[in-house]
Amino acid sequence: MSPAETSAPPRPARWGLAAKLFAILTLLGAVAVLVTGGLGYVRARDALEETIYNQLTAARQTKARQVETYFRTVRNDLRLMATSKMVVDAMRGFHTAFDELEQKHLPDGMRQKVDDWYAENFLPNVRRLLGKDAAVADYLPVGGAAAYLQYYYIVANPHPMLRRSLLDDAGDGSAYSALHAIYHPLLRNAASTVGFFDFMLADTKSGRLVYGMAKEVDFATSLRVGPYRHTNLAAAVAHCAGAPERSATCLEDFAPYLPSDGQPTAFMAAPVIDQGIVIGVLIAQLSIEEIDRVVTGGRRWRQEGFGATGETYLIGPDSLVRSGARLFFEDRDAFFAELKANGDPPEETDAIRRYGTPVMHQKIDTVATRAALAGLEGTGHVIGARGRPTLASWGPLAIPGVKWVLVAKIETREAFAPIYQLERDLLIVGGLAFLVVLVTGAWLSRSLLGPLRELTAGVKRFAAGDYGAKVPARSRDEIGELCLAFNGMVDELHTKNVVIENKNRENEELLLNVLPAPIANRLRGGEQRIADGFAEVTVAFADLVGFTALTSEMPPQEVVTLLNGLFTRFDIAAQDLGIEKIKTVGDAYMAVCGMPEPVDNHAERMVRMAIRMVHITREHALENHVVMKLRVGINSGPVVAGVIGRSKYIYDLWGDTVNLASRMESGGIPDSIQVTRPVYEKLKDEFAFEPRGLIEVKGKGSVEAWLLRL
């Protein structure tokens, strides 16, 4: 070997330890950021999508049950009315009286007055709705009896159009008017009680509507000849006329009906049978308003969790909507602009404008509606009626006589808004994290690697739960400071961990005081939107009568002490009976039995709770030398329950059952317990009730109520 070769310096390493460490840290950091961010994004998107589908499906199924229940109730009410002796007698009487009027000569000028009324009051509206000219002769009543009755009950009716049904006796001295004065008030009250827009009686022999409660222009007309022979009303009568079964009912789907100002109207009919022979048909006219209220949730989409673009809608076999679109009610100009932008036929848009509703005029034909009409339930991404990507849940309804489907949907852009925000955040955080990795890798590559082993070992012991792990600080440089900081962190985290454990125990106790234990467990398990439906529970409202006046002169401390003492005793009684206290508002107390854990005897428990509350109130009043009386209202039925709020949780109930229970309390008698029919039917053999009869309830009309004997 030559001297030159032996004296040559060693070649420098291409990749030193610092460079390798920097490269490895950079690569690992980049991979970790990409994998974690990508995996988190995908899982978050899938979880959100599943949650949205579950919510849409739950909302659709709830509304489907409500619509099906509505028609089932209507069917039962109509069947009961058709088999009643009152309706059978009325049908026979009106048939005879109508025939007598058919043979009677019309007074001079009467038919002309009817013709003039049609020309002035009915025909202009027909032309507006149809969008074309129409001859008055095409809509005039045919026959002497029809002209006679329409004159006295429509043309000469002293009441305005929407209140014509208030006329009991036309005062013409005819046998028809005498019968009308007897049966009309009864049928009018029956229609009001069951919520029908109109009651009609059709003669199966002549095809005439011999009676109509609302006195619209179809009153006394023929369903075999004339303008109404092709209506769904005529179809309902024709189907039921040949069905001599007392349990038979005939439902005809909604269609625009000119006598009702062109509004979408459905008819349900039941045969009136006398001695095995169908002598007539009882028809109930159903308005679309009740169906629309159920499907749209009273047009409270945001409150029902549908956000800014979500909604549910009904579709018939013709792909025409049976409930109004959300945009139609919220922004009508935008609604028509979207119809135009989507290329909907101009005649469809014109019909919606003329009739003032998209029901039976707007056509929605999407993948979701076609699948549901084929009898399939499902969820998925579809292009909605407005031409935008949506998440939808669809399925058919089980309503005999009609083929309807229900679709619940929300636009994808709104549903995935949190994911889009997460995507932006991940990009920002990922970029920052990658930058941190670069800086950290460069710094670590220039640091001494020796003390890191001890620090790593200490970190591992600490991660395993060894809060006594300490790392010796062997130098005064940054690594030494890191070791000192690590030791301080261990001590501080150990102290904070003890504090956190204590706080967690306190928070858990506080949460159990605010929410029922099952709900609190679900909330701790990560559920963010807790909402459940319960088919049968019992709700009670209690209120102190005159409490405001009683405490107006008392010091605030005494008021709080008095009320707290009373409600504490209520809480003890509720706990003994397995009843869930929901909330107190002022001097009002609300409780429910049968949820969140179902019990069979929820009504009995709640009544016993109410009895205890009345006795507790009496005892508390005697002990505190004041006069206090408690008023309690109880109702049983389905409710929706859930947790609302974010900073202050509250578990609350909603639904007609809750509203009616509240009305039972507010319309009750001091020092008494007032219950509805569902409660009475469950407990009438166990408790002594006194019928109170019908009482007026806000938003419900007349409702039966019973008082519990104490």
Sequence and secondary structure as in RCSB ss.txt:
>XXXX:A:sequence
MSPAETSAPPRPARWGLAAKLFAILTLLGAVAVLVTGGLGYVRARDALEETIYNQLTAARQTKARQVETYFRTVR
NDLRLMATSKMVVDAMRGFHTAFDELEQKHLPDGMRQKVDDWYAENFLPNVRRLLGKDAAVADYLPVGGAAAYLQ
YYYIVANPHPMLRRSLLDDAGDGSAYSALHAIYHPLLRNAASTVGFFDFMLADTKSGRLVYGMAKEVDFATSLRV
GPYRHTNLAAAVAHCAGAPERSATCLEDFAPYLPSDGQPTAFMAAPVIDQGIVIGVLIAQLSIEEIDRVVTGGRR
WRQEGFGATGETYLIGPDSLVRSGARLFFEDRDAFFAELKANGDPPEETDAIRRYGTPVMHQKIDTVATRAALAG
LEGTGHVIGARGRPTLASWGPLAIPGVKWVLVAKIETREAFAPIYQLERDLLIVGGLAFLVVLVTGAWLSRSLLG
PLRELTAGVKRFAAGDYGAKVPARSRDEIGELCLAFNGMVDELHTKNVVIENKNRENEELLLNVLPAPIANRLRG
GEQRIADGFAEVTVAFADLVGFTALTSEMPPQEVVTLLNGLFTRFDIAAQDLGIEKIKTVGDAYMAVCGMPEPVD
NHAERMVRMAIRMVHITREHALENHVVMKLRVGINSGPVVAGVIGRSKYIYDLWGDTVNLASRMESGGIPDSIQV
TRPVYEKLKDEFAFEPRGLIEVKGKGSVEAWLLRL
>XXXX:A:secstr
  HHHHT      SS HHHHHHHHHHHHHHHHHHHHHHHHHHHHHHHHHHHHHHHHHHHHHHHHHHHHHHHHHHH
HHHHHHHTSHHHHHHHHHHHHHHHHHHHS   TTHHHHHHHHIIIIIHHHHHHHHTS   GGGTS  SHHHHHHH
IIIIIS SS GGGGGG    SS  HHHHHHHHHHHHHHHHHHHHT SEEEEEETTT BEEEESS  TTTT BSSS
STTTTSHHHHHHHHHHT   TT  EEEEEEEEGGGTTEEEEEEEEEEEETTEEEEEEEEEEEHHHHHHHHHTTT 
TTTTT TTT EEEEE TTSBBSS  HHHHH HHHHHHHHHHTT  HHHHHHHHHHT  TTT B   HHHHHHHTT
  EEEEEE TTSSEEEEEEEE   TT   EEEEEEEHHHHTHHHHHHHHHHHHHHHHHHHHHHHHHHHHHTS SH
HHHHHHHHHHHHHTT TT       SSHHHHHHHHHHHHHHHHHHHHHHHHHHHHHHHHHHHHHS HHHHHHHHT
T S  EEEEEEEEEEEEEEETHHHHHTTS HHHHHHHHHHHHHHHHHHHHHHT EEEEEETTEEEEEES SS  T
THHHHHHHHHHHHHHHHHHHHHHHT   EEEEEEEEEEEEEEEE SSS EEEEESHHHHHHHHHHHTS TTEEEE
 HHHHHHHTTTS EEEEEEEEETTTEEEEEEEE  
